[in-house]
Amino acid sequence: MTSFFQRHRRNLGVAIGAGLIAATTLGLSFAAVPFYFAFCRATGFAGTTQVAAHGASHRGQRVFRVHFNANVAPGLDWTFTPESDAVDVRSGATTTVFFKFHNKTDHETFAHAVYNVTPEITGQFFDKISCFCFSEQRLGPHETAELPVVFFLDPKLEGDADMALIHEITLSYTLYAPPASEKPYALAPSKPAPKL
C-alpha cells in the first residue's frame, strides 16, 4: 500500500510531465510559423517567390508569358491595377512592371500586399528584386501612386524537367487593410478630449 506522500509525489511528477509536454507543444506551434515561411521562401512552396539582391548573371533561352492579377480585399476602399495584364519575359532578363494604387477615401489609409505565383512550382524560380509587397503602403486621401515590381525568372528553370511544359505564369496580389489593432496611433480615429 502506497502512502499519501508517495501518491502525491507520483501525481506531482505526472502533472509536471504533462505541463512540460503542453509547454513544448505550444512553443513548437509558435515556432512552426516562421519555419513554414522560411521553408516556403527557400523552396517556392505554395507559390512563394524568391527575393534577389540583383539580376541574373546570364539570360536563358525560354520566353514565358507572365500574367498579373491585382485584387483588393473587402474592407479596403482602394483600387489596384497592373499597368499591363501580361508581358513576355525571357528567363534571366530583369523586367519592371508598375501597379497603380488609389485611395478612394477621405482619410489616410494603409495596406499590405500578399502574393503568390501559379503554377506553384514556378515560385522557386520567380525572383523579385524590388516589390511594394516588401513594405506597408500608405496613401493620403484620394492619393494615387504607381509602384514597381522588378523581377526575373531564374534561368535554372530551363534545367528543371517539371518546367518543360509550363509557358505561362501568373503573379497574383491581394491588398489587405491590416486589423484595427495594427493601425499606428496617428491613424487611429481621434477621440474628443474629455471636458473638464
For each residue, the residues with C-beta under 8 A, 3 or more apart:
1:
2: 6 7 10
3: 6 7
4: 7 8
5: 8 9
6: 2 3 9 10
7: 2 3 4 10 11
8: 4 5 11 12
9: 5 6 12 13
10: 2 6 7 13 14
11: 7 8 14 15
12: 8 9 15 16
13: 9 10 16 17
14: 10 11 17 18
15: 11 12 18 19
16: 12 13 19 20
17: 13 14 20 21
18: 14 15 21 22
19: 15 16 22 23
20: 16 17 23 24
21: 17 18 24 25
22: 18 19 25 26
23: 19 20 26 27
24: 20 21 27 28
25: 21 22 28 29
26: 22 23 29 30
27: 23 24 30 31
28: 24 25 31 32
29: 25 26 32
30: 26 27 33
31: 27 28 34 35
32: 28 29 35 36
33: 30 36 37
34: 31 37 38
35: 31 32 38 39
36: 32 33 39 40
37: 33 34 40 41 48
38: 34 35 41 42
39: 35 36 42 43 45
40: 36 37 43 44 45 46 48 123
41: 37 38 48 50 51
42: 38 39
43: 39 40 48 123 124
44: 40 47 48 49 50 120 121 122 123 124 125 126
45: 39 40 48 120 123
46: 40 116 120 123
47: 44 116 117 118 119 120 122 123
48: 37 40 41 43 44 45 116 123
49: 44 115 116 117 123 126 127 128 151 171
50: 41 44 123 124 125 126 127 128 154
51: 41 127 128 134
52: 55 127 128 129 152
53: 129
54: 129
55: 52 92 94 129 152
56: 59 91 92 93 94 127 152 154 155
57: 92
58: 92 155
59: 56 90 91 92 93 155
60: 90 91 92 153 155 157 158
61: 90 91 158
62: 90 91 157 158
63: 88 89 90 91
64: 88 89 90 91 153 166 167 168 169
65: 86 87 88 89 167 168 169
66: 86 87 88 89 95 153 168 169 170 171
67: 85 86 168 169 170 171
68: 82 84 85 86 97 99 170 171 172 173
69: 82 170 171 172 173
70: 80 81 82 99 172 173 175
71: 80 172 173 174 175
72: 76 78 79 80 174 175
73: 76 174 175 176 177
74:
75: 176 177
76: 72 73 109 111 175 176 177
77: 103 104 105 109
78: 72 101 102 103 104 109 111 139 175
79: 72 100 101 102 104
80: 70 71 72 99 100 101 102 173 175
81: 70 99 100
82: 68 69 70 85 97 98 99 100
83: 97 98 99 100 146
84: 68 87 97
85: 67 68 82
86: 65 66 67 68
87: 65 66 84 95 97
88: 63 64 65 66
89: 63 64 65 66 93 95 152 153
90: 59 60 61 62 63 64 93 153
91: 56 59 60 61 62 63 64 125 152 153 154 155 157 158
92: 55 56 57 58 59 60 152 153 154 155
93: 56 59 89 90 152 153
94: 55 56 129 150 151 152
95: 66 87 89 150 151 152
96: 148 149 150
97: 68 82 83 84 87 148 149 151
98: 82 83 146 147 148 149
99: 68 70 80 81 82 83 132 146 147 148 149 173
100: 79 80 81 82 83 144 145 146
101: 78 79 80 111 132 137 139 144 145 146 147 175
102: 78 79 80 139 142 143 144
103: 77 78 108 109 139 140 141 142 143 144
104: 77 78 79 142
105: 77 109 141 142
106: 141 142
107: 141
108: 103 138 139 140 141 187
109: 76 77 78 103 105 138 139 177 187
110: 136 137 138 139 177 178 183 187
111: 76 78 101 136 137 175 176 177 178
112: 133 136 137 175 176 178
113: 131 132 133 137 173 174 175 176
114: 133 173 174 176
115: 49 131 133 171 172 173 174
116: 46 47 48 49 120 123 172
117: 47 49 120 122 123 126 169 170 171 172
118: 47 122 169 170 172
119: 47 122 166 169
120: 44 45 46 47 116 117 123
121: 44 124 160 162 163 166
122: 44 47 117 118 119 125 126 153 157 163 166 169
123: 40 43 44 45 46 47 48 49 50 116 117 120 126
124: 43 44 50 121 154
125: 44 50 91 122 153 154 156 157 160 163
126: 44 49 50 117 122 123 151 153 154 169 171
127: 49 50 51 52 56 151 152 153 154
128: 49 50 51 52 131 133 134 149 150 151
129: 52 53 54 55 94 150 151 152
130: 134 148 149 150
131: 113 115 128 134 149 150 151
132: 99 101 113 135 137 147 148 149
133: 112 113 114 115 128 149 173
134: 51 128 130 131
135: 132
136: 110 111 112 178
137: 101 110 111 112 113 132 145 147 175
138: 108 109 110
139: 78 101 102 103 108 109 110 143 144 145
140: 103 108 143
141: 103 105 106 107 108
142: 102 103 104 105 106
143: 102 103 139 140
144: 100 101 102 103 139
145: 100 101 137 139
146: 83 98 99 100 101
147: 98 99 101 132 137
148: 96 97 98 99 130 132
149: 96 97 98 99 128 130 131 132 133 171
150: 94 95 96 128 129 130 131
151: 49 94 95 97 126 127 128 129 131 171
152: 52 55 56 89 91 92 93 94 95 127 129
153: 60 64 66 89 90 91 92 93 122 125 126 127 157 169
154: 50 56 91 92 124 125 126 127 157
155: 56 58 59 60 91 92 158
156: 125 159 160
157: 60 62 91 122 125 153 154 160 163
158: 60 61 62 91 155 163
159: 156
160: 121 125 156 157 163 164
161: 164
162: 121 166
163: 121 122 125 157 158 160 166
164: 160 161
165:
166: 64 119 121 122 162 163 169
167: 64 65
168: 64 65 66 67
169: 64 65 66 67 117 118 119 122 126 153 166
170: 66 67 68 69 117 118
171: 49 66 67 68 69 115 117 126 149 151
172: 68 69 70 71 115 116 117 118
173: 68 69 70 71 80 99 113 114 115 133
174: 71 72 73 113 114 115
175: 70 71 72 73 76 78 80 101 111 112 113 137
176: 73 75 76 111 112 113 114
177: 73 75 76 109 110 111
178: 110 111 112 136 182 183
179: 182 183
180: 183
181:
182: 178 179
183: 110 178 179 180 187 188
184: 187 188
185: 188
186:
187: 108 109 110 183 184
188: 183 184 185
189:
190:
191:
192:
193:
194:
195:
196:
